[in-house]
Amino acid sequence: MIDLKAKGIPPSRDPKSDERQLISGVVVDGVAQLPECAPTLVRLRARDLGELARAANAVRSDQPGITIVADIDAVIAPRACEAIERWTTRPCTHSAESLSYVGTPDGLVGLIKDLWVLGIVDGALISTSSVFELELVRRSVLPQLSRQTITT
């Protein structure tokens, strides 16, 4: 678990508001890049979804209202079979302590939205291991996630 202070988007769990904003960004060279207006965050790394949910519940029981984002190591390509090939033909560069995703940009968006709608996390920080994938995240994933708001 890493505390990360950033500035920008209003907190995703504003107790005075019925709306939550999904927070998303990328990790480049180990540095989180978030929208200019991001709240104080807690980044969670977990090996699987169950571990992520348990860790998020523990953090929220200690710090109600805190904004939590999941670290996700992603291997993406326009087609799932291309992403699988990229994943199987390169040296392992992802962290064993972070969630891994291999597939399409739309599938990654779906995973992050599901985690957010279920209230497990308030967003995600996406790490990739290639410039091609980073640009795909910036062009195809982040724009879709930035438009997500839910009324509770």
Secondary structure as UniProt FT lines:
FT   STRAND          2..4
FT   TURN            12..13
FT   TURN            15..16
FT   STRAND          19..21
FT   STRAND          23..28
FT   TURN            29..30
FT   STRAND          31..33
FT   STRAND          41..44
FT   HELIX           49..62
FT   TURN            64..65
FT   STRAND          67..76
FT   HELIX           80..88
FT   TURN            96..97
FT   STRAND          99..103
FT   HELIX           105..117
FT   TURN            118..119
FT   STRAND          123..127
FT   HELIX           131..136
FT   HELIX           137..141
FT   HELIX           142..146
FT   STRAND          149..151
//
